[in-house]
């Protein structure tokens, strides 16, 4: 599987799954097929490897609380 390279020059807070707090979240994106260059992200389409679900949202790690787990 080809992987897009993200810009790591700027600091971003870590995004996590809003359901489980897991870090292994995938986001759909557009890439150039011949160069693997990242063109853009498709907002709102995420998949959590830990939940094995694509019906999730993402939150910044600092915003994730255990209360979100209890709301399930």
C-alpha positions in Angstrom: 0.0 0.0 0.0 1.3 3.4 -0.9 1.5 6.0 1.8 1.2 9.8 1.5 3.9 11.8 3.2 2.5 14.4 5.6 4.2 17.8 6.2 6.0 17.3 9.5 7.6 20.7 9.6 4.8 22.3 11.6 3.6 21.2 15.0 0.2 19.7 15.1 -1.5 18.1 18.1 -2.1 14.4 17.7 -5.5 13.4 16.5 -7.3 10.4 18.1 -10.5 8.4 17.6 -13.3 10.0 19.5 -14.8 6.6 20.4 -11.7 4.8 21.8 -8.9 7.4 22.0 -6.8 5.2 19.6 -4.1 6.9 17.5 -4.3 4.5 14.6 -6.8 6.5 12.6 -6.7 6.7 8.8 -7.9 9.6 6.7 -8.8 9.4 3.1 -6.9 11.6 0.7 -6.2 12.4 -2.9 -2.8 11.6 -4.2 -1.1 11.7 -7.5 -0.9 8.1 -8.7 2.6 8.5 -10.4 4.4 10.4 -7.7 2.4 9.6 -4.5 2.4 13.4 -3.8 -0.4 14.3 -1.4 -2.9 16.7 -3.0 -5.6 17.1 -0.4 -7.5 15.4 2.4 -11.1 14.3 2.3 -12.6 15.8 5.4 -14.9 13.6 7.4 -13.9 10.2 6.1 -11.9 8.4 8.8 -11.2 4.8 9.8 -10.0 3.6 13.2 -7.9 0.5 13.2 -8.6 -0.1 16.9 -12.4 0.1 16.6 -12.4 -1.4 13.1 -15.0 1.2 12.2 -15.4 4.0 9.7 -18.3 5.6 11.6 -16.0 7.7 13.8 -15.0 11.2 14.4 -11.5 12.5 15.4 -10.6 14.9 18.2 -7.4 16.4 19.4 -5.7 14.2 22.0 -6.1 16.9 24.7 -9.9 17.0 24.0 -10.4 13.3 24.4 -11.8 12.4 27.8 -12.9 9.2 29.5 -16.4 10.7 29.5 -16.6 10.1 25.8 -16.1 6.4 26.4 -18.9 6.3 29.0 -21.4 8.0 26.6 -21.2 4.9 24.2 
